[in-house]
Amino acid sequence: MEVEHQLARWDGYVDWRNKPALRGRHGGMLAASFVLVVEILENLAFLANASNLVMYLSEHMHFSPKDSANSVTNFMGTAFLLALLGGFLSDAFLNTYFIYLSSAFLEFLGWLILTVQAQSASLRPAECEANVPCRRVGGAKAAMLFAGLYLAALGIGGIKGSLATHGAEQFDEDTPQGRKQRSTFFNYFVFSLATGALIAVTLVVWIEDNRGWVWGFGISTFTIFLSIPLFLAGSKFYRNKIPCGSPLTTILKVLAASALNTCVAVARSPNNAIASMSASPAFGTSMKMENQQMTKKSSKSLDLLETPSDSLKFLNRAVTRMPAHKLLECTVNEVEDVKIVLKILPVFGCTIMLNCCLAQLSTFSVQQAASMDTKLGSFKVPPASLPVFPVIFIMILAPVYDHLIIPFARKVTKTETGISHLQRIGIGLVLSIVAMGIAALVEIKRKRVATDTGLDTTQPLPITFFWIAFQYLCLGSADLFSLAGLLEFFFTEAPSSMRSLATSLSWASLAMGYFLSTVIVSIVNSATGSAKNKPWLSGPNLNHYHLERFYWLMCALSILNFLHYLFWANRYKYKALNKG
């Protein structure tokens, strides 16, 4: 009975009461379905205001178009970058279950502060008066604004760094069926993101524009609060991974040991013991003898008896000598884990430019649409509702991709994944290039209409906002392919002790994309502004911007980034279970 009970356990996992998780009772698609529902509510709470925040800052807090765009990108970037903190804490100290609950509470407090500020006129700057410059929010009122925003950002980051990993951990990666279900989960996780976004950019944005921002912030506050009991409802089904200690400690330890042993090797003669071991056919046997001695002080003998791989050979020095200090004692598995992390970083870096393009969806593209005719019959569409086009497309494409495209690709390629993760990411990069080219052409058309109408007009231009939908459609499709591909790629390829942190790289890429957008705008304005010429992206009126030139620049940078990506993608070798 004891043996049978032991076999029924999920090794390395516990339930919400910290008791061993059991097969057949914990994990599986039922447990993951709670995560998918919670993600709808979480993303609704986030995007309900993030998609329209640029208008709130410009119209109610009296930011300039450039400053409001940069403030939104900084907020979004910070929220996504803090996913790394959530992922780190999930791997090192707590688990994804508790990180989600604490992060949701922090996000709730952030939206609550902003709801109170939107409700009280005394907490906002005075309304603009005719022929009097608007006074931008400042002092304690600005402090309250940014306190609410960045408290919400802290909660959002923790959720992004834990929720997707929590759902993916519910599946058995040792079976083909479990891995296929996990792939389906990631596709539907993006579907859940899109579902929350659809409600946010339609119903909630309409409420904000017609009933006031107190309703918008209030909906976010209520929604994220509602997600907490719904998440708790699945507690008895979850299997929660036991934290394995700080992954950063392992990475730094291996790098330090490798560097120290390299310095020792350089300091000694070429015929020293290290060089002899590296060159000798008996290197593996010699190292095993050293490791056998070390196992007297360590319980990791099985790991230490392995031989390191030939890739990134400079890291192998971390296990070719007795450590200078016991704190620098490394196993071969730890060295191999660090190698995997270093190999996925170039892929991560290549997606930052794509997310820089995606940042335009919530900044300049919204402002473009606001200057155009947004009427649909007798109904006036809020500019912030434009993301509805890519969102609906994602909701249609995600199930089609999972149930039709992937099964067909599996039959054709005879691989488990059908379309590899890196291929999905590459498709997203190509679509972002197309999107920026379309955005430039649409802006040229919009500027011609503005020139004919009068550049200083404050009335909507006689051109339909549907022209902007094309760039939204391409960028939304790019988001589907790249985000789902990234999430699954990092989770699948990363060492099991670093999965939350590695998966958080998907969101960190978004963060860096938003920050890069801010940096590029600042560099462009510095480079193009002079005593005779105004900067491309400066001033209160979008019609005087050279936005089309900015989009062409983004298109060119995206092409260079794609070539860079091909270099690394062609050299990447998948782990054994995920070839193809």
Secondary structure as the mmCIF struct_conf table of DSSP 4:
data_model
#
loop_
_struct_conf.conf_type_id
_struct_conf.id
_struct_conf.beg_label_comp_id
_struct_conf.beg_label_asym_id
_struct_conf.beg_label_seq_id
_struct_conf.end_label_comp_id
_struct_conf.end_label_asym_id
_struct_conf.end_label_seq_id
HELX_RH_AL_P HELX_RH_AL_P1 GLU A 2 LEU A 7
TURN_TY1_P TURN_TY1_P1 ALA A 8 ALA A 8
STRN STRN1 ARG A 9 VAL A 14
TURN_TY1_P TURN_TY1_P2 TRP A 16 ARG A 17
BEND BEND1 ASN A 18 LYS A 19
STRN STRN2 PRO A 20 LEU A 22
TURN_TY1_P TURN_TY1_P3 ARG A 23 ARG A 25
BEND BEND2 HIS A 26 HIS A 26
BEND BEND3 GLY A 28 GLY A 28
HELX_RH_AL_P HELX_RH_AL_P2 MET A 29 ALA A 50
TURN_TY1_P TURN_TY1_P4 SER A 51 ASN A 52
HELX_RH_AL_P HELX_RH_AL_P3 LEU A 53 GLU A 59
TURN_TY1_P TURN_TY1_P5 HIS A 60 HIS A 60
BEND BEND4 MET A 61 MET A 61
HELX_RH_AL_P HELX_RH_AL_P4 PRO A 65 LEU A 81
TURN_TY1_P TURN_TY1_P6 LEU A 82 LEU A 82
HELX_RH_AL_P HELX_RH_AL_P5 ALA A 83 ALA A 92
TURN_TY1_P TURN_TY1_P7 PHE A 93 PHE A 93
BEND BEND5 LEU A 94 LEU A 94
HELX_RH_AL_P HELX_RH_AL_P6 THR A 96 GLN A 119
HELX_RH_3T_P HELX_RH_3T_P1 ALA A 121 LEU A 123
BEND BEND6 ARG A 124 ARG A 124
HELX_LH_PP_P HELX_LH_PP_P1 PRO A 125 CYS A 128
TURN_TY1_P TURN_TY1_P8 ALA A 130 ASN A 131
BEND BEND7 VAL A 132 VAL A 132
HELX_LH_PP_P HELX_LH_PP_P2 PRO A 133 VAL A 137
HELX_RH_AL_P HELX_RH_AL_P7 GLY A 139 LYS A 160
TURN_TY1_P TURN_TY1_P9 GLY A 161 SER A 162
HELX_RH_AL_P HELX_RH_AL_P8 LEU A 163 ALA A 168
TURN_TY1_P TURN_TY1_P10 GLU A 169 GLN A 170
BEND BEND8 PHE A 171 PHE A 171
TURN_TY1_P TURN_TY1_P11 GLU A 173 ASP A 174
BEND BEND9 THR A 175 THR A 175
HELX_RH_AL_P HELX_RH_AL_P9 PRO A 176 ILE A 199
HELX_RH_PI_P HELX_RH_PI_P1 ALA A 200 VAL A 204
HELX_RH_AL_P HELX_RH_AL_P10 VAL A 205 ARG A 211
HELX_RH_AL_P HELX_RH_AL_P11 TRP A 213 ALA A 233
TURN_TY1_P TURN_TY1_P12 GLY A 234 GLY A 234
HELX_RH_3T_P HELX_RH_3T_P2 SER A 235 PHE A 237
STRN STRN3 ASN A 240 LYS A 241
HELX_LH_PP_P HELX_LH_PP_P3 ILE A 242 PRO A 243
BEND BEND10 GLY A 245 GLY A 245
HELX_RH_AL_P HELX_RH_AL_P12 PRO A 247 ALA A 267
BEND BEND11 ARG A 268 ARG A 268
TURN_TY1_P TURN_TY1_P13 PRO A 270 ASN A 271
BEND BEND12 ASN A 272 ASN A 272
HELX_RH_AL_P HELX_RH_AL_P13 ALA A 273 ALA A 279
BEND BEND13 SER A 280 SER A 280
TURN_TY1_P TURN_TY1_P14 PRO A 281 ALA A 282
HELX_RH_AL_P HELX_RH_AL_P14 PHE A 283 MET A 294
TURN_TY1_P TURN_TY1_P15 THR A 295 LYS A 296
BEND BEND14 LYS A 297 LYS A 297
BEND BEND15 SER A 299 SER A 299
HELX_RH_AL_P HELX_RH_AL_P15 SER A 301 LEU A 304
TURN_TY1_P TURN_TY1_P16 LEU A 305 LEU A 305
BEND BEND16 GLU A 306 GLU A 306
BEND BEND17 ASP A 310 ASP A 310
TURN_TY1_P TURN_TY1_P17 SER A 311 LEU A 312
HELX_RH_3T_P HELX_RH_3T_P3 LYS A 313 VAL A 319
BEND BEND18 THR A 320 ARG A 321
BEND BEND19 ALA A 324 HIS A 325
HELX_RH_3T_P HELX_RH_3T_P4 LYS A 326 LEU A 328
HELX_RH_AL_P HELX_RH_AL_P16 VAL A 332 CYS A 350
TURN_TY1_P TURN_TY1_P18 THR A 351 THR A 351
HELX_RH_AL_P HELX_RH_AL_P17 ILE A 352 LEU A 358
HELX_RH_3T_P HELX_RH_3T_P5 ALA A 359 SER A 362
TURN_TY1_P TURN_TY1_P19 THR A 363 THR A 363
HELX_RH_AL_P HELX_RH_AL_P18 PHE A 364 ALA A 370
TURN_TY1_P TURN_TY1_P20 SER A 371 SER A 371
STRN STRN4 MET A 372 ASP A 373
STRN STRN5 LYS A 375 LEU A 376
TURN_TY1_P TURN_TY1_P21 GLY A 377 SER A 378
STRN STRN6 PHE A 379 LYS A 380
HELX_LH_PP_P HELX_LH_PP_P4 VAL A 381 PRO A 382
HELX_RH_3T_P HELX_RH_3T_P6 PRO A 383 SER A 385
TURN_TY1_P TURN_TY1_P22 LEU A 386 PRO A 387
HELX_RH_AL_P HELX_RH_AL_P19 VAL A 388 VAL A 400
HELX_RH_PI_P HELX_RH_PI_P2 TYR A 401 ILE A 405
HELX_RH_AL_P HELX_RH_AL_P20 ILE A 406 THR A 413
BEND BEND20 THR A 415 ILE A 419
HELX_RH_AL_P HELX_RH_AL_P21 HIS A 421 THR A 453
TURN_TY1_P TURN_TY1_P23 LEU A 455 ASP A 456
BEND BEND21 GLN A 459 GLN A 459
HELX_LH_PP_P HELX_LH_PP_P5 PRO A 460 PRO A 460
STRN STRN7 LEU A 461 THR A 464
TURN_TY1_P TURN_TY1_P24 PHE A 465 PHE A 465
HELX_RH_AL_P HELX_RH_AL_P22 PHE A 466 GLU A 493
BEND BEND22 ALA A 494 ALA A 494
HELX_RH_3T_P HELX_RH_3T_P7 SER A 496 MET A 498
HELX_RH_AL_P HELX_RH_AL_P23 ARG A 499 THR A 528
BEND BEND23 ALA A 531 ASN A 533
TURN_TY1_P TURN_TY1_P25 TRP A 536 LEU A 537
BEND BEND24 GLY A 539 PRO A 540
HELX_RH_3T_P HELX_RH_3T_P8 LEU A 542 HIS A 544
BEND BEND25 TYR A 545 TYR A 545
HELX_RH_AL_P HELX_RH_AL_P24 LEU A 547 ALA A 569
TURN_TY1_P TURN_TY1_P26 ASN A 570 ARG A 571
HELX_RH_3T_P HELX_RH_3T_P9 ALA A 576 ASN A 578
#
